[in-house]
Amino acid sequence: MPTTKEISQSILPALQNLHAHASEMRSLSDAKKQQLLHRLADLLAQQESTILTENQKDLDRMSDDNPKKDRLRLTPERIQGLSHSLHAIAQLPDPTGHILSEKRMENGLHIQKMSAPLGVVGVIYESRPNVTVDVAALCIRSGNAVVLRGGSDAAFSNQILVRLIHKALQTSDVSPDCVLLLPTDRKFVSELLTADTYVDILIPRGSQSLIDFVRQHASVPTIETGAGVCHTYVSAQASLEKAADIVVNAKTSRPSVCNALDTVLVDQSVAADFLPRILTGFQEFSVEIFADPLSHTIFSEQAYPLLSKAMPEDYGREFLSYKCSVKVVKDLQEALAHIRLYSSKHSEAIVSEDPVECETFLQSVDAAAVYANASTRFTDGGVFGLGAEIGISTQKLHARGPFALEKLVTEKWIIRGDGQIR
């Protein structure tokens, strides 16, 4: 198997080799795939200190004020979480080999439609080494070979994780050539984007600029996992205590991820009562607020120290940090209009005790995940019972929402005859 150091001129020979080994992955039994994932889970737990050492090399190269640093960081708890998720993925039903439809024609042909692996899955992602493990595990469970192109920020972390993946493959008598980690040199990206002979599908996961670049330059079929510009609308009918808990959680529990809150929309009739309620939680995490004129006045009266007047570009902005925009709206319809204009169609929420209003919001908002009276932070493949995810798809073809195990398959027609001709 070629290592990232051995790939210097072109990645096409490595991709060709990966493509040749896809049939081996496709033919693995359910039991073998389960065994492999359990073995990898155990390896992660056993090699925790080695993983942390390599991850620290990446962390040392990144500035503390970079919002990506939290995404890059691995901790004992996060490694334990990855190990647990691998055991969980192993226990999920194999999505391949299911008979989706079956019929016998008048001419005697027996026709079945069956779920089958996609083949070779390529994923381009940025500073999240957990993606390396999640993607490899989901592809292994669904019988797909995988090519990983992580960012240079996580180079040391990704290399140790892929070495462990290769070790798990080898000790399970599966070729390590079924999982390929590419070099981080940007000169190879265009080769990957146009390698439609060897790569069946490409999934970009990261910033909007990365996603846009892949969409514009790829000849390989692409599924977008979009950036998250997430709103929460606090209705005039909301429980303000509940709303404050939801808003603070959605913004502060982990601000660097795509399901974190970016904009609070609050009904004008409750703004003066509601907005001061979030300040204790926001101040604890030093959340910087970009406020429209009405909310700015309310926050100023509370002497909130981290306050700026919102500019037009502060709406529709994915902050990925302890920053948040706020806007007062006159009613539900204005909130819906704002979301239509600025949403990335990832995750949107309403807080209201009026079931009719909640249902209107849930049915009207065009997003992959729409919430009533809950934090947007739940948009996650693991939380949704899918084991893990490759990303949150914000498009509508093939997959929408958490792009996980169940979507890493396609359809295959199998026809059995006895000499029939047409």
N, C-alpha and C positions, 0 to 999 in steps of 0.2 A: 504494500500500500504506500502511495506517495505521501510524504509528510509536507507540511507547509514550507519547510526549508528547501525541499527538493523541487518544488514548483517555482521555476524562475522565469521561464520564457512564455509559457502558455498553460492555461488550465484545461485546455481541451482534451489532452491525453488522460488527465485524471478524471474528467467528466465522462469520457468514453469508457474508462475502466469501471466507474461507478454504475453507469448504465448497464454494462455487461453483467454486473452482480445484482441488479434489481430482481432478476428472476429467482435468485437464491432467497432473497428476502420474501418474495411473493409466495414461495412454496413452503415457508416455515409453518409448522403446525401451531395450533392454538396453545398447546402445552409448552412448546419450545419458546414461543414468544413470552409467555408468562414467566417461565423459568429465567429467561434472559433479563427481564425487567426486575425481578426479585433480586437477581445477582447484582445488577447495577445499583439498586437501592442499598444493598448491603455494602458495596464498595464505597459509595458516597459517605456512608456513616463511618466506615473504617478509616477512610482517608481524609477525615475532616481537617486535621491539622495541616496536612499538605495542601489542601484546597485553600485554606485560609492564608497560608504563606504566599501562594501564588496570587491570590486575590489582592493581598496587601501591596504587592508590586505594582498592580494596576492603580490601586487607590493612591499610592505615593506619587503617581504621575499626574493626578488630577487635582485641580484647585478645590479648596474647601467650599468656595462659593458657587461652584458649578452645580446646577440643579440635578444633573445626571448622576451625581456622586452617590446618592441614596440608592438609585437603581443599580449602580455598579457594585455596591457593597454586599458581600456575603458575610453572614454571621453564623455561629453555631445553630441558632434557631432556624435560620433560613435554609441551611444545609439539611437540618433534620426535617424541615418541611418538604424539601425536594425529595428526600428519601421516602417519606411517608406518601407523597403524591405518586411516586413510582410504584409502590406497593398497591395503591388504589387504582392506578391505570391498569396494572396487571390483572386486577379483578374485574375490570369492565368487560362486557361482552365483546368478543371479536366482531368488528363491523363488516368483515369480509365473508364471502361464501354464502350469504343469505339468498335464498330463492325469492325474488321480489314478485315474480309472476311466472305462470306456467300454463301451457296449453298444448293440445295435440290437434294439429290441423287435419282437414279432411283427406289430404294426401298422405297422411301418416307421419309427417314431420313432428318431432317432439321439440318444442321451443321453450326455453327457460331464459328469464332475465335474472342475472345474479349480480350481487355487489362484489366489487373487485378493487384491489389497490390502485391508486393513481399511477404508481410507477416510481419516478424519481421526483422528489419534492425539494425545491430549493427555497431557502429562507435567507433573506438579507435583513439584518437587525443591528441595533446599536449597542448601547452600554448596559446590557442586561444578561449576565452570564447564566442566570436561571433559564433563559430562553433556550440555551444550548441543550440543557437536560430535558426540558419540557418537550421541545420539538423532536429531539431524537427518540424520546420515549413514545410519543404519540405515533411517530412514523413506524417505529419497530412494531408497536401493537397492531397497527393497521397494515403491516406487510409492505411498507414503502421504504425504498432506499432514500437517503437524504443528503443534500449538500448544504453546508452551513457556511454563511459568510457573516461573521460577527465583526463588530467595529474594533479599531485599533485600541480604543480605550480599555477593552476587556481581553486583550490578546493573551496575557499570561493565564487568566482565569479560564478562558475557553480552551486553551491548549491542554491544561491538566484535566479538565472535564472530559474532553474528547479522548484523551489517553485512557481514562477510566472506562469510557464507553467502549473503546476498542478492546480493552482487557476483558470486559464482560462478554463481548461478542466472541472473542477467541476462546475463552474458557467455556463457552456454550457451543463450541464447534461451529460457529458462524463466521464467515469472513469479515474482518474489520473493514474491508473495502466497501461494505454496504453503507458506511457513514463517512463522509468526507468533510473535513474542515479546510476551507480555502485560506490562503494568505490574505492579509488585510490591505495589501497594496491595491490602490484604487485602479491601477492599470488593468486589473483583471475583471473589474465589474462589468465592463461592456461585453466581454466575452461571455460571462454568465448570462447577461440579459438577452443575448442573441443565440444561446446554445439550445435552440428548440429541437435539435436532433437528439440531444441527450437528456434534457430536463423537461419534464411534463408539465410542471406548474411552478410558478414563482410567487412567493409571498413576502412582500416587504413589511417589516414591523419597525416603526420608529417615528421620526419626526415627519411632519407634513412635507417638508422639502425632500426627504428621502423617498417617500411614497410617490410624490409627483414625478421625481426623476425616473423611478422605475417604470411608472405607468407610461411616461412619454417615450422611453427608449427601449423597452423590452419587446422582443418578438415572441418570447415565451409567454403563454397565457398567464395572466396575473390576477391574483385575488388581493384586494387591498385590505389591510387592517389599519383603519384610519386613526388619525389623531382624535383626541377627545376634548371637545369644547362642551362642557357639561353645565347645564343650568338647573337651578331649583327655584320654583315659583312658590312663594308663601302667600296663600290666598287670604282673603278677608274672613273666610270660614275656617281658618286653620286653628289648631291648638298651638298657641305661640310657644309654650314650653316644649312641646314635641318638635315643633319646627326649628327651634334654636338648637336642640340636640342633634337633629338631622343635618342642619347646615354646618355646624361646627365639626361634626364627624366627617362629613363629605369633603370638607376643606383641609382638615388638619391631620387625619389619621395616617395618610401617606400621600402628601401632595405631589410627588414626582410621578405618579402613575396616571394612565389615561382616563380612569374613571373618577378622578378627583374633581371636585366642584371648581368651576371657574367664575360663574356669574350667579349672583343672587338677585332674583326678581321679587319684589315685595309689593303687595297691594297697598295703595296710598292710604286706605282707611285704617290700616294696622301698622304702618311703617314706624310711626313715632313710638309705639309701644313695643314693637318687635325688635327693631334694629339694636337698641341698647342691650338686649338680652344675649346677643352673640359676642359682645365685646370682651367679656371675661375670658371666654374660650379662645377668641382670636388673639387677645393680648398675651395669653400664656405661651402661644407659639409665634408671637411677633408677626402676625399676619398683616401685610400692607394692604390697605383698602383703597381702591380707585372708585370714587363715588360720584354719582350724578348730582346735580345741584340740590335736590330735595334731601337725599340721603347724606350729602356732605354737611348740610346744615345740622341734621340730627346728630351725626357723629361729632361735629365740632362742639356742640353743646355738651357732649359727654367728655370733651377734651381727649379724644382718642389720639394718641401720638403718631401713629403710622398711617396718615391720611393724606391722600392726594385727590385732586379733581380729575375725574375720568376724562380721557381723550377718546375720540371716536374709535381709535385702534385698540382700546382696552376692552371693547366688546368683540366677541368672536376670537378672542385670544386664549390659547392654551398656555396657562402660566407655568405649570409643572414645578411650582414652588409655593412658598407661603405668601401668595399674592391673590387678590380676589377683586373682581369688579362688582358693583352694586348699582341697581337701578330701581327706582320706584315707578310702578305702572298703575294705571287707573283701574284696570280690571283684568279678568281672564283673557279676554280677546286681545288686549294689548300685549299681554305676556306671550300668548301664542304667536302673535305677529313678530315679536322680538326673537323668539326661538326659531321661527321659520327663516328669518333673515340671517341669524348668526350661528345656528346649530351646525355641528359637524356630523349630526345624525348618529351619535354614539350613545349617550345616556342622558335622559332628561327626567325631571321629577316635579311633582306637585305635592304640596302639603295642604290638605283640606279635610274637614270633617263632613263635607257635603258629598255624598256618593254620586250624585248626578254630575257635579262639577268634576270630580275625579274621573268619572267615566268619559266625559267630554274630552278631558286632557289626554287620557290614555288612547282614545280612538283618533284624536286629531293630530297628535304629534308624530311626525315621521322620523323615527329613530330606531336603532337596533334594539334598545332596551328603554322602556318607559315605566316610571315608578309612580306609585301613589303612596305617600306617607312612609317613605324609606329612603335611605342614603343611596346615592348613585355608586358608592364604593362597592356594592355587591356585584357589579357587572364583572364576572370572572368565571372562567370555565370550571375551576375547582369548586367555587361556591355554588354554581349551578348544577353540581353533581356530575360534571363531565370529566373529572379527573385532573385535567389541566387544559391549557389552550395554547394555540400558536399565536393568537391575537384576537382582537375584537374586530370582526368584519363590519364595515359601515356601508358596503355595497349590497346589492340585492340579488346578484346572480350566484348560484351554487351555495353560498353560505352567507348568513347574516347573524350578527351577534358573536358570541364566543365560537371561534373556529377551532373545533376540537376533534376528537376521535371520529365521531359519527360522520364528519364531512370530509375525511381523508380517503374517501372511496369514490369510485365512479361505477358505472353500470357496464355489464358485459353480457352479450347475448350468446347462448349456447344452443346449438341446433344439432339434433341427432336424427339421422335418417337411415334408410335402408335401400339406397340406390335411386332415390327420387331425382329426377332431372326436370328442368323447366324449359 
